[in-house]
Amino acid sequence: MKDLYIYYQVKDEHAQALEARVRALQARLAEQSGVAPQLKRRPDSKDGLQTWMEIYPVVGEGFADVLAAATEETGLLALTHGQRHTEAFMDLPPCA
């Protein structure tokens, strides 16, 4: 199992529309897969751009493909500025 972190930028004027789409996408994914997604953004805006992060904790194999397809389907890319960057992290086992 791993956690996915997706970060990207959005223009200030697209933020409200993008938030509605991301929240709908995350609700659908939570219902379908049981994942508990989070949506975050940096508190400041720079040059009219906000930096956002979607977090999908404890996802299984194949979830990244499901997320990519759902992202395309909901038209999120039309409201983002530049690329979406995906990072995957896994938990380290506890010390014995």
Biopython code that builds the backbone (N, CA, C, O; Angstrom):
import numpy as np
from Bio.PDB.StructureBuilder import StructureBuilder

atoms = [
    (1, "MET", "N", (0.840, -1.178, 0.000)),
    (1, "MET", "CA", (0.000, 0.000, 0.000)),
    (1, "MET", "C", (0.886, 1.243, 0.000)),
    (1, "MET", "O", (1.992, 1.251, 0.542)),
    (2, "LYS", "N", (0.361, 2.283, -0.623)),
    (2, "LYS", "CA", (1.114, 3.528, -0.698)),
    (2, "LYS", "C", (0.150, 4.702, -0.635)),
    (2, "LYS", "O", (-1.063, 4.537, -0.762)),
    (3, "ASP", "N", (0.704, 5.877, -0.440)),
    (3, "ASP", "CA", (-0.058, 7.120, -0.447)),
    (3, "ASP", "C", (0.328, 7.889, -1.706)),
    (3, "ASP", "O", (1.502, 7.934, -2.074)),
    (4, "LEU", "N", (-0.660, 8.495, -2.367)),
    (4, "LEU", "CA", (-0.399, 9.321, -3.538)),
    (4, "LEU", "C", (-0.583, 10.790, -3.185)),
    (4, "LEU", "O", (-1.544, 11.171, -2.517)),
    (5, "TYR", "N", (0.353, 11.601, -3.646)),
    (5, "TYR", "CA", (0.313, 13.047, -3.475)),
    (5, "TYR", "C", (0.377, 13.661, -4.865)),
    (5, "TYR", "O", (1.353, 13.460, -5.588)),
    (6, "ILE", "N", (-0.644, 14.401, -5.241)),
    (6, "ILE", "CA", (-0.694, 15.027, -6.565)),
    (6, "ILE", "C", (-0.740, 16.533, -6.350)),
    (6, "ILE", "O", (-1.646, 17.045, -5.693)),
    (7, "TYR", "N", (0.234, 17.234, -6.901)),
    (7, "TYR", "CA", (0.249, 18.679, -6.739)),
    (7, "TYR", "C", (0.297, 19.358, -8.094)),
    (7, "TYR", "O", (0.833, 18.820, -9.063)),
    (8, "TYR", "N", (-0.276, 20.552, -8.140)),
    (8, "TYR", "CA", (-0.401, 21.292, -9.395)),
    (8, "TYR", "C", (-0.783, 22.727, -9.077)),
    (8, "TYR", "O", (-1.042, 23.072, -7.924)),
    (9, "GLN", "N", (-0.817, 23.559, -10.107)),
    (9, "GLN", "CA", (-1.200, 24.953, -9.920)),
    (9, "GLN", "C", (-2.520, 25.224, -10.640)),
    (9, "GLN", "O", (-2.889, 24.552, -11.604)),
    (10, "VAL", "N", (-3.205, 26.230, -10.130)),
    (10, "VAL", "CA", (-4.475, 26.670, -10.708)),
    (10, "VAL", "C", (-4.519, 28.197, -10.648)),
    (10, "VAL", "O", (-4.092, 28.803, -9.665)),
    (11, "LYS", "N", (-5.035, 28.801, -11.703)),
    (11, "LYS", "CA", (-5.202, 30.248, -11.700)),
    (11, "LYS", "C", (-6.289, 30.621, -10.700)),
    (11, "LYS", "O", (-7.265, 29.893, -10.519)),
    (12, "ASP", "N", (-6.101, 31.766, -10.057)),
    (12, "ASP", "CA", (-7.071, 32.226, -9.061)),
    (12, "ASP", "C", (-8.499, 32.193, -9.606)),
    (12, "ASP", "O", (-9.423, 31.790, -8.901)),
    (13, "GLU", "N", (-8.677, 32.610, -10.843)),
    (13, "GLU", "CA", (-10.028, 32.705, -11.407)),
    (13, "GLU", "C", (-10.664, 31.341, -11.704)),
    (13, "GLU", "O", (-11.869, 31.262, -11.943)),
    (14, "HIS", "N", (-9.876, 30.286, -11.691)),
    (14, "HIS", "CA", (-10.410, 28.940, -11.939)),
    (14, "HIS", "C", (-10.581, 28.131, -10.659)),
    (14, "HIS", "O", (-11.086, 27.008, -10.695)),
    (15, "ALA", "N", (-10.165, 28.693, -9.535)),
    (15, "ALA", "CA", (-10.121, 27.926, -8.290)),
    (15, "ALA", "C", (-11.493, 27.409, -7.862)),
    (15, "ALA", "O", (-11.614, 26.246, -7.478)),
    (16, "GLN", "N", (-12.505, 28.231, -7.920)),
    (16, "GLN", "CA", (-13.830, 27.810, -7.454)),
    (16, "GLN", "C", (-14.386, 26.676, -8.314)),
    (16, "GLN", "O", (-14.922, 25.703, -7.783)),
    (17, "ALA", "N", (-14.266, 26.792, -9.616)),
    (17, "ALA", "CA", (-14.766, 25.742, -10.518)),
    (17, "ALA", "C", (-13.966, 24.454, -10.339)),
    (17, "ALA", "O", (-14.532, 23.361, -10.341)),
    (18, "LEU", "N", (-12.653, 24.586, -10.185)),
    (18, "LEU", "CA", (-11.819, 23.398, -10.002)),
    (18, "LEU", "C", (-12.146, 22.703, -8.687)),
    (18, "LEU", "O", (-12.222, 21.476, -8.634)),
    (19, "GLU", "N", (-12.341, 23.482, -7.626)),
    (19, "GLU", "CA", (-12.647, 22.867, -6.342)),
    (19, "GLU", "C", (-13.914, 22.011, -6.421)),
    (19, "GLU", "O", (-13.951, 20.906, -5.879)),
    (20, "ALA", "N", (-14.924, 22.505, -7.078)),
    (20, "ALA", "CA", (-16.166, 21.735, -7.207)),
    (20, "ALA", "C", (-15.914, 20.415, -7.931)),
    (20, "ALA", "O", (-16.435, 19.375, -7.528)),
    (21, "ARG", "N", (-15.121, 20.453, -8.990)),
    (21, "ARG", "CA", (-14.831, 19.234, -9.751)),
    (21, "ARG", "C", (-13.979, 18.249, -8.959)),
    (21, "ARG", "O", (-14.234, 17.045, -8.975)),
    (22, "VAL", "N", (-12.974, 18.762, -8.270)),
    (22, "VAL", "CA", (-12.096, 17.879, -7.489)),
    (22, "VAL", "C", (-12.881, 17.227, -6.353)),
    (22, "VAL", "O", (-12.734, 16.030, -6.102)),
    (23, "ARG", "N", (-13.699, 17.997, -5.678)),
    (23, "ARG", "CA", (-14.482, 17.424, -4.570)),
    (23, "ARG", "C", (-15.460, 16.358, -5.068)),
    (23, "ARG", "O", (-15.650, 15.335, -4.409)),
    (24, "ALA", "N", (-16.074, 16.589, -6.213)),
    (24, "ALA", "CA", (-16.974, 15.580, -6.784)),
    (24, "ALA", "C", (-16.191, 14.322, -7.173)),
    (24, "ALA", "O", (-16.643, 13.203, -6.931)),
    (25, "LEU", "N", (-15.031, 14.513, -7.768)),
    (25, "LEU", "CA", (-14.172, 13.384, -8.137)),
    (25, "LEU", "C", (-13.765, 12.601, -6.897)),
    (25, "LEU", "O", (-13.843, 11.372, -6.885)),
    (26, "GLN", "N", (-13.335, 13.297, -5.865)),
    (26, "GLN", "CA", (-12.884, 12.620, -4.656)),
    (26, "GLN", "C", (-14.032, 11.895, -3.953)),
    (26, "GLN", "O", (-13.835, 10.813, -3.400)),
    (27, "ALA", "N", (-15.206, 12.472, -3.972)),
    (27, "ALA", "CA", (-16.361, 11.792, -3.365)),
    (27, "ALA", "C", (-16.671, 10.500, -4.106)),
    (27, "ALA", "O", (-16.966, 9.475, -3.490)),
    (28, "ARG", "N", (-16.604, 10.556, -5.415)),
    (28, "ARG", "CA", (-16.865, 9.358, -6.217)),
    (28, "ARG", "C", (-15.809, 8.281, -5.961)),
    (28, "ARG", "O", (-16.141, 7.106, -5.804)),
    (29, "LEU", "N", (-14.542, 8.686, -5.920)),
    (29, "LEU", "CA", (-13.469, 7.725, -5.669)),
    (29, "LEU", "C", (-13.564, 7.135, -4.270)),
    (29, "LEU", "O", (-13.280, 5.953, -4.075)),
    (30, "ALA", "N", (-13.962, 7.948, -3.291)),
    (30, "ALA", "CA", (-14.118, 7.455, -1.923)),
    (30, "ALA", "C", (-15.225, 6.403, -1.871)),
    (30, "ALA", "O", (-15.091, 5.377, -1.205)),
    (31, "GLU", "N", (-16.300, 6.670, -2.573)),
    (31, "GLU", "CA", (-17.415, 5.728, -2.587)),
    (31, "GLU", "C", (-17.037, 4.421, -3.290)),
    (31, "GLU", "O", (-17.400, 3.334, -2.840)),
    (32, "GLN", "N", (-16.309, 4.544, -4.391)),
    (32, "GLN", "CA", (-15.946, 3.361, -5.178)),
    (32, "GLN", "C", (-14.843, 2.526, -4.547)),
    (32, "GLN", "O", (-14.876, 1.298, -4.615)),
    (33, "SER", "N", (-13.868, 3.187, -3.933)),
    (33, "SER", "CA", (-12.676, 2.460, -3.485)),
    (33, "SER", "C", (-12.464, 2.468, -1.975)),
    (33, "SER", "O", (-11.609, 1.738, -1.472)),
    (34, "GLY", "N", (-13.217, 3.269, -1.255)),
    (34, "GLY", "CA", (-13.041, 3.338, 0.192)),
    (34, "GLY", "C", (-11.882, 4.216, 0.634)),
    (34, "GLY", "O", (-11.600, 4.297, 1.830)),
    (35, "VAL", "N", (-11.209, 4.869, -0.292)),
    (35, "VAL", "CA", (-10.095, 5.751, 0.040)),
    (35, "VAL", "C", (-10.646, 7.014, 0.715)),
    (35, "VAL", "O", (-11.786, 7.405, 0.467)),
    (36, "ALA", "N", (-9.840, 7.645, 1.561)),
    (36, "ALA", "CA", (-10.244, 8.870, 2.261)),
    (36, "ALA", "C", (-9.407, 10.039, 1.754)),
    (36, "ALA", "O", (-8.432, 10.422, 2.401)),
    (37, "PRO", "N", (-9.770, 10.613, 0.609)),
    (37, "PRO", "CA", (-8.946, 11.662, 0.006)),
    (37, "PRO", "C", (-8.992, 12.981, 0.774)),
    (37, "PRO", "O", (-9.909, 13.247, 1.551)),
    (38, "GLN", "N", (-7.973, 13.787, 0.527)),
    (38, "GLN", "CA", (-7.880, 15.126, 1.111)),
    (38, "GLN", "C", (-7.569, 16.109, -0.005)),
    (38, "GLN", "O", (-6.961, 15.742, -1.010)),
    (39, "LEU", "N", (-7.981, 17.344, 0.168)),
    (39, "LEU", "CA", (-7.659, 18.408, -0.774)),
    (39, "LEU", "C", (-7.069, 19.559, 0.025)),
    (39, "LEU", "O", (-7.667, 20.027, 0.994)),
    (40, "LYS", "N", (-5.891, 20.012, -0.388)),
    (40, "LYS", "CA", (-5.196, 21.083, 0.320)),
    (40, "LYS", "C", (-4.689, 22.104, -0.690)),
    (40, "LYS", "O", (-4.588, 21.826, -1.885)),
    (41, "ARG", "N", (-4.372, 23.292, -0.180)),
    (41, "ARG", "CA", (-3.718, 24.300, -1.013)),
    (41, "ARG", "C", (-2.803, 25.136, -0.145)),
    (41, "ARG", "O", (-3.000, 25.258, 1.064)),
    (42, "ARG", "N", (-1.816, 25.700, -0.774)),
    (42, "ARG", "CA", (-0.948, 26.620, -0.046)),
    (42, "ARG", "C", (-1.770, 27.846, 0.331)),
    (42, "ARG", "O", (-2.671, 28.234, -0.413)),
    (43, "PRO", "N", (-1.475, 28.460, 1.471)),
    (43, "PRO", "CA", (-2.284, 29.592, 1.912)),
    (43, "PRO", "C", (-2.125, 30.848, 1.060)),
    (43, "PRO", "O", (-3.003, 31.711, 1.059)),
    (44, "ASP", "N", (-1.025, 30.954, 0.344)),
    (44, "ASP", "CA", (-0.796, 32.149, -0.455)),
    (44, "ASP", "C", (-0.973, 31.868, -1.943)),
    (44, "ASP", "O", (-0.971, 30.720, -2.386)),
    (45, "SER", "N", (-1.123, 32.932, -2.684)),
    (45, "SER", "CA", (-1.212, 32.876, -4.132)),
    (45, "SER", "C", (-0.045, 33.684, -4.675)),
    (45, "SER", "O", (0.240, 34.768, -4.167)),
    (46, "LYS", "N", (0.632, 33.181, -5.691)),
    (46, "LYS", "CA", (1.789, 33.883, -6.239)),
    (46, "LYS", "C", (1.580, 34.083, -7.732)),
    (46, "LYS", "O", (1.350, 33.122, -8.466)),
    (47, "ASP", "N", (1.659, 35.312, -8.175)),
    (47, "ASP", "CA", (1.481, 35.658, -9.584)),
    (47, "ASP", "C", (0.148, 35.143, -10.129)),
    (47, "ASP", "O", (0.063, 34.713, -11.279)),
    (48, "GLY", "N", (-0.886, 35.190, -9.295)),
    (48, "GLY", "CA", (-2.210, 34.759, -9.728)),
    (48, "GLY", "C", (-2.399, 33.254, -9.772)),
    (48, "GLY", "O", (-3.383, 32.766, -10.329)),
    (49, "LEU", "N", (-1.451, 32.503, -9.180)),
    (49, "LEU", "CA", (-1.520, 31.038, -9.191)),
    (49, "LEU", "C", (-1.539, 30.494, -7.766)),
    (49, "LEU", "O", (-0.809, 30.961, -6.892)),
    (50, "GLN", "N", (-2.379, 29.513, -7.561)),
    (50, "GLN", "CA", (-2.442, 28.785, -6.295)),
    (50, "GLN", "C", (-1.829, 27.402, -6.515)),
    (50, "GLN", "O", (-1.940, 26.837, -7.603)),
    (51, "THR", "N", (-1.190, 26.863, -5.491)),
    (51, "THR", "CA", (-0.673, 25.495, -5.541)),
    (51, "THR", "C", (-1.586, 24.621, -4.704)),
    (51, "THR", "O", (-1.827, 24.888, -3.527)),
    (52, "TRP", "N", (-2.087, 23.573, -5.334)),
    (52, "TRP", "CA", (-3.015, 22.645, -4.691)),
    (52, "TRP", "C", (-2.379, 21.272, -4.572)),
    (52, "TRP", "O", (-1.454, 20.931, -5.309)),
    (53, "MET", "N", (-2.895, 20.485, -3.625)),
    (53, "MET", "CA", (-2.447, 19.108, -3.462)),
    (53, "MET", "C", (-3.642, 18.213, -3.149)),
    (53, "MET", "O", (-4.451, 18.504, -2.268)),
    (54, "GLU", "N", (-3.726, 17.129, -3.891)),
    (54, "GLU", "CA", (-4.685, 16.068, -3.604)),
    (54, "GLU", "C", (-3.909, 14.939, -2.938)),
    (54, "GLU", "O", (-2.830, 14.566, -3.399)),
    (55, "ILE", "N", (-4.457, 14.397, -1.859)),
    (55, "ILE", "CA", (-3.804, 13.299, -1.151)),
    (55, "ILE", "C", (-4.756, 12.111, -1.132)),
    (55, "ILE", "O", (-5.932, 12.240, -0.791)),
    (56, "TYR", "N", (-4.225, 10.960, -1.502)),
    (56, "TYR", "CA", (-4.986, 9.715, -1.511)),
    (56, "TYR", "C", (-4.204, 8.704, -0.678)),
    (56, "TYR", "O", (-3.305, 8.040, -1.192)),
    (57, "PRO", "N", (-4.546, 8.583, 0.619)),
    (57, "PRO", "CA", (-3.791, 7.690, 1.498)),
    (57, "PRO", "C", (-4.208, 6.230, 1.356)),
    (57, "PRO", "O", (-5.371, 5.909, 1.110)),
    (58, "VAL", "N", (-3.231, 5.375, 1.517)),
    (58, "VAL", "CA", (-3.412, 3.919, 1.589)),
    (58, "VAL", "C", (-4.207, 3.400, 0.389)),
    (58, "VAL", "O", (-5.302, 2.855, 0.533)),
    (59, "VAL", "N", (-3.626, 3.585, -0.792)),
    (59, "VAL", "CA", (-4.276, 3.094, -2.007)),
    (59, "VAL", "C", (-3.586, 1.824, -2.486)),
    (59, "VAL", "O", (-2.395, 1.624, -2.247)),
    (60, "GLY", "N", (-4.330, 0.988, -3.151)),
    (60, "GLY", "CA", (-3.798, -0.260, -3.661)),
    (60, "GLY", "C", (-3.294, -0.129, -5.087)),
    (60, "GLY", "O", (-3.350, 0.940, -5.696)),
    (61, "GLU", "N", (-2.803, -1.240, -5.596)),
    (61, "GLU", "CA", (-2.325, -1.288, -6.980)),
    (61, "GLU", "C", (-3.468, -0.945, -7.927)),
    (61, "GLU", "O", (-4.608, -1.357, -7.716)),
    (62, "GLY", "N", (-3.157, -0.204, -8.948)),
    (62, "GLY", "CA", (-4.151, 0.151, -9.951)),
    (62, "GLY", "C", (-4.916, 1.428, -9.643)),
    (62, "GLY", "O", (-5.599, 1.958, -10.519)),
    (63, "PHE", "N", (-4.817, 1.935, -8.412)),
    (63, "PHE", "CA", (-5.564, 3.150, -8.077)),
    (63, "PHE", "C", (-5.084, 4.348, -8.892)),
    (63, "PHE", "O", (-5.901, 5.176, -9.295)),
    (64, "ALA", "N", (-3.796, 4.459, -9.140)),
    (64, "ALA", "CA", (-3.266, 5.593, -9.915)),
    (64, "ALA", "C", (-3.881, 5.622, -11.309)),
    (64, "ALA", "O", (-4.160, 6.697, -11.839)),
    (65, "ASP", "N", (-4.094, 4.456, -11.904)),
    (65, "ASP", "CA", (-4.720, 4.399, -13.231)),
    (65, "ASP", "C", (-6.185, 4.818, -13.167)),
    (65, "ASP", "O", (-6.671, 5.522, -14.052)),
    (66, "VAL", "N", (-6.885, 4.390, -12.126)),
    (66, "VAL", "CA", (-8.285, 4.782, -11.927)),
    (66, "VAL", "C", (-8.373, 6.295, -11.740)),
    (66, "VAL", "O", (-9.249, 6.948, -12.307)),
    (67, "LEU", "N", (-7.470, 6.840, -10.948)),
    (67, "LEU", "CA", (-7.443, 8.285, -10.706)),
    (67, "LEU", "C", (-7.160, 9.047, -11.997)),
    (67, "LEU", "O", (-7.814, 10.051, -12.278)),
    (68, "ALA", "N", (-6.198, 8.584, -12.780)),
    (68, "ALA", "CA", (-5.862, 9.261, -14.035)),
    (68, "ALA", "C", (-7.054, 9.278, -14.989)),
    (68, "ALA", "O", (-7.337, 10.297, -15.617)),
    (69, "ALA", "N", (-7.741, 8.159, -15.093)),
    (69, "ALA", "CA", (-8.911, 8.077, -15.971)),
    (69, "ALA", "C", (-10.021, 9.004, -15.474)),
    (69, "ALA", "O", (-10.653, 9.697, -16.271)),
    (70, "ALA", "N", (-10.258, 9.019, -14.173)),
    (70, "ALA", "CA", (-11.301, 9.870, -13.605)),
    (70, "ALA", "C", (-10.955, 11.349, -13.772)),
    (70, "ALA", "O", (-11.839, 12.171, -14.015)),
    (71, "THR", "N", (-9.688, 11.686, -13.643)),
    (71, "THR", "CA", (-9.233, 13.063, -13.822)),
    (71, "THR", "C", (-9.505, 13.526, -15.246)),
    (71, "THR", "O", (-9.993, 14.635, -15.468)),
    (72, "GLU", "N", (-9.189, 12.679, -16.194)),
    (72, "GLU", "CA", (-9.432, 12.992, -17.608)),
    (72, "GLU", "C", (-10.930, 13.145, -17.867)),
    (72, "GLU", "O", (-11.366, 14.071, -18.550)),
    (73, "GLU", "N", (-11.689, 12.238, -17.322)),
    (73, "GLU", "CA", (-13.144, 12.202, -17.528)),
    (73, "GLU", "C", (-13.846, 13.446, -16.976)),
    (73, "GLU", "O", (-14.810, 13.925, -17.572)),
    (74, "THR", "N", (-13.376, 13.964, -15.860)),
    (74, "THR", "CA", (-14.033, 15.113, -15.226)),
    (74, "THR", "C", (-13.542, 16.459, -15.744)),
    (74, "THR", "O", (-14.065, 17.498, -15.341)),
    (75, "GLY", "N", (-12.559, 16.462, -16.619)),
    (75, "GLY", "CA", (-12.086, 17.706, -17.218)),
    (75, "GLY", "C", (-11.261, 18.585, -16.300)),
    (75, "GLY", "O", (-11.208, 19.800, -16.491)),
    (76, "LEU", "N", (-10.616, 17.993, -15.307)),
    (76, "LEU", "CA", (-9.799, 18.787, -14.388)),
    (76, "LEU", "C", (-8.644, 19.481, -15.096)),
    (76, "LEU", "O", (-8.281, 20.605, -14.748)),
    (77, "LEU", "N", (-8.076, 18.817, -16.079)),
    (77, "LEU", "CA", (-6.886, 19.358, -16.731)),
    (77, "LEU", "C", (-7.159, 20.681, -17.444)),
    (77, "LEU", "O", (-6.244, 21.481, -17.640)),
    (78, "ALA", "N", (-8.412, 20.915, -17.830)),
    (78, "ALA", "CA", (-8.758, 22.177, -18.489)),
    (78, "ALA", "C", (-8.684, 23.357, -17.519)),
    (78, "ALA", "O", (-8.595, 24.507, -17.948)),
    (79, "LEU", "N", (-8.721, 23.079, -16.222)),
    (79, "LEU", "CA", (-8.711, 24.143, -15.220)),
    (79, "LEU", "C", (-7.392, 24.270, -14.473)),
    (79, "LEU", "O", (-7.229, 25.180, -13.661)),
    (80, "THR", "N", (-6.459, 23.382, -14.731)),
    (80, "THR", "CA", (-5.166, 23.476, -14.060)),
    (80, "THR", "C", (-4.176, 24.216, -14.949)),
    (80, "THR", "O", (-4.347, 24.301, -16.165)),
    (81, "HIS", "N", (-3.150, 24.741, -14.321)),
    (81, "HIS", "CA", (-2.110, 25.481, -15.038)),
    (81, "HIS", "C", (-0.844, 24.629, -15.008)),
    (81, "HIS", "O", (-0.244, 24.444, -13.949)),
    (82, "GLY", "N", (-0.442, 24.119, -16.149)),
    (82, "GLY", "CA", (0.736, 23.256, -16.190)),
    (82, "GLY", "C", (0.376, 21.824, -15.857)),
    (82, "GLY", "O", (-0.790, 21.432, -15.890)),
    (83, "GLN", "N", (1.384, 21.063, -15.541)),
    (83, "GLN", "CA", (1.219, 19.628, -15.297)),
    (83, "GLN", "C", (0.772, 19.326, -13.866)),
    (83, "GLN", "O", (0.990, 20.100, -12.934)),
    (84, "ARG", "N", (0.141, 18.166, -13.744)),
    (84, "ARG", "CA", (-0.123, 17.579, -12.425)),
    (84, "ARG", "C", (1.061, 16.660, -12.138)),
    (84, "ARG", "O", (1.437, 15.839, -12.975)),
    (85, "HIS", "N", (1.635, 16.804, -10.966)),
    (85, "HIS", "CA", (2.787, 15.997, -10.569)),
    (85, "HIS", "C", (2.337, 14.988, -9.515)),
    (85, "HIS", "O", (1.693, 15.348, -8.529)),
    (86, "THR", "N", (2.681, 13.729, -9.734)),
    (86, "THR", "CA", (2.274, 12.673, -8.811)),
    (86, "THR", "C", (3.500, 12.089, -8.127)),
    (86, "THR", "O", (4.491, 11.743, -8.771)),
    (87, "GLU", "N", (3.410, 11.991, -6.819)),
    (87, "GLU", "CA", (4.450, 11.360, -6.011)),
    (87, "GLU", "C", (3.799, 10.238, -5.198)),
    (87, "GLU", "O", (2.674, 10.390, -4.721)),
    (88, "ALA", "N", (4.490, 9.133, -5.042)),
    (88, "ALA", "CA", (4.003, 8.015, -4.232)),
    (88, "ALA", "C", (4.962, 7.793, -3.074)),
    (88, "ALA", "O", (6.180, 7.801, -3.250)),
    (89, "PHE", "N", (4.395, 7.594, -1.886)),
    (89, "PHE", "CA", (5.185, 7.320, -0.694)),
    (89, "PHE", "C", (4.597, 6.092, -0.007)),
    (89, "PHE", "O", (3.400, 5.820, -0.094)),
    (90, "MET", "N", (5.466, 5.366, 0.672)),
    (90, "MET", "CA", (5.020, 4.207, 1.441)),
    (90, "MET", "C", (5.520, 4.336, 2.868)),
    (90, "MET", "O", (6.510, 5.017, 3.134)),
    (91, "ASP", "N", (4.829, 3.678, 3.778)),
    (91, "ASP", "CA", (5.232, 3.694, 5.174)),
    (91, "ASP", "C", (6.493, 2.846, 5.361)),
    (91, "ASP", "O", (6.687, 1.831, 4.692)),
    (92, "LEU", "N", (7.326, 3.283, 6.272)),
    (92, "LEU", "CA", (8.473, 2.483, 6.672)),
    (92, "LEU", "C", (8.026, 1.540, 7.793)),
    (92, "LEU", "O", (7.216, 1.926, 8.636)),
    (93, "PRO", "N", (8.541, 0.321, 7.811)),
    (93, "PRO", "CA", (8.133, -0.564, 8.897)),
    (93, "PRO", "C", (8.667, -0.046, 10.234)),
    (93, "PRO", "O", (9.753, 0.532, 10.289)),
    (94, "PRO", "N", (7.904, -0.253, 11.307)),
    (94, "PRO", "CA", (8.360, 0.229, 12.625)),
    (94, "PRO", "C", (9.606, -0.551, 13.073)),
    (94, "PRO", "O", (9.837, -1.687, 12.659)),
    (95, "CYS", "N", (10.377, 0.088, 13.913)),
    (95, "CYS", "CA", (11.558, -0.566, 14.471)),
    (95, "CYS", "C", (11.112, -1.666, 15.428)),
    (95, "CYS", "O", (10.101, -1.540, 16.118)),
    (96, "ALA", "N", (11.889, -2.744, 15.452)),
    (96, "ALA", "CA", (11.545, -3.875, 16.332)),
    (96, "ALA", "C", (11.997, -3.624, 17.742)),
    (96, "ALA", "O", (11.792, -4.466, 18.615)),
]
sb = StructureBuilder()
sb.init_structure("model")
sb.init_model(0)
sb.init_chain("A")
sb.init_seg("    ")
for serial, (resi, resn, name, xyz) in enumerate(atoms, 1):
    if name == "N":
        sb.init_residue(resn, " ", resi, " ")
    sb.init_atom(name, np.array(xyz, "f"), 0.0, 1.0, " ", f" {name:<3s}", serial, name[0])
structure = sb.get_structure()
